[in-house]
């Protein structure tokens, strides 16, 4: 009688899937970094209530949050060649409509989805910054850009960091959809392994274990980073002023 569940195969499949972890991580990191940057831009546009841009960003966020990621992937991977053909027709260029990397399409698609969700997280974090700190920065002569870069964003980062980590973990799992645009990452190769040996249960169980392990590792790293961010730090200027004050303090010792 054949073995119903081949437990040794689970470990072997897990080892076979390890070389595809970098692809999953690269896709998740690129999408999260780009998406967080775009989310910050959308959050600033909403807070500043920029005419036209504010309305356009609201429509974009509504669309990205209201359609399934897999539909967006399939739509974008087919929309890019059509857009290139239109550009070639309009400007007389001869770009290859099929030359764009599926990895780039998937990364940009996931980045836009991340931007739609992270923008609200970042906006709430920016609003949580104490207005008195912003006023103090302006009183010191800082420009609005300097205040944003030196005061608002660093303080908002501490507030938004835990939620953004959760977004990254979600992106790790969401990256498994990239197989629909021909990217061979962990899930795609698990499907190949399962079809090769007709052991789909074992292959997908090994896949689940790997994603679980990646999530635990990310959570442990994030916990340490969060503690470091929450630790009070003395600014460099304050440290220099403190050292100068100590060195300028008169000696109180008694000389013979």
Secondary structure, DSSP 8 states (H G I E B T S, - for coil): ---SS-HHHHHHHHHHHGGGHHHHHHHHHHHHHHHHHHHHHHHHHHHHT-TTHHHHHHHHHHHHHHS-HHHHHHHHHHHHHHHHHHHHHHH-----TT-S-HHHHHHHHHHHHHHHHHHHHHHHHHHTS-HHHHHHHHHTT--HHHHIIIIIHHHHHHHHHHHHHHHHHHHHHHGGGGGGGT---HHHHHHHHHHHHT-HHHHHHHHHHHHHHHHHHHHHHHHHHHHHHHS----HHHHHHHHHHHHHS-------
